[in-house]
């Protein structure tokens, strides 16, 4: 199975051959983000490290989409949504809210959490299980509901 970096490179080559300028731009942007992190940290990123970069880029796109919608810039919303869709293809299948609720229930029970002050312990158990597979805001919100 190829790595995310290899898959991105193959996608870039195919997009260049077919003349798909948007996909070429998306793949180059992702490649640049990965290379920057590798050069800054002097490491060769594995798939987990690349997914963290993608996750950060996904959050940026989501924030941009909200801002552009508020500003009435549908052209920029469309561009950001297209890039978001491209990035999401590299992320693992996202968990449903019900799946996240089940894991939150497990973590609360496991941590013997009694109230909001135990949120840190619950999150410590949760994050390794949901990292990259669920939105952090949703996880935090569900934990607060459960402990509230």
BELHUMO-V377297 format. One line per field, one symbol per residue. phi: phi as a letter, one per 30 degrees, with the letter a starting at -180 (. if undefined). psi: psi as a letter, one per 30 degrees, with the letter a starting at -180 (. if undefined). A space follows every 50 residues. Layout:
# BELHUMO-V377297
phi: ???
psi: ???
This chain:
# BELHUMO-V377297
phi: .dddddddddddddddddiddddeddddddeddddeddddchbcdceddd dddddddddddddddedddddicddddddddddddddddccdeddddddd edddeedddddhdcaedceeddddddeddceicbdeddedddddeddd
psi: klleeeeeeeeeeeeeefgjeeeeeeeeeeeeeeeeeeeefhljkaeeee eeeeeeeeeeeeeeeeeeeefhieeeeeeeeeeeeeefffllkkkleeee eeeeeeeeeefhkfaffgeeeeeeeeefffkfflkeeeeeeeeeeef.
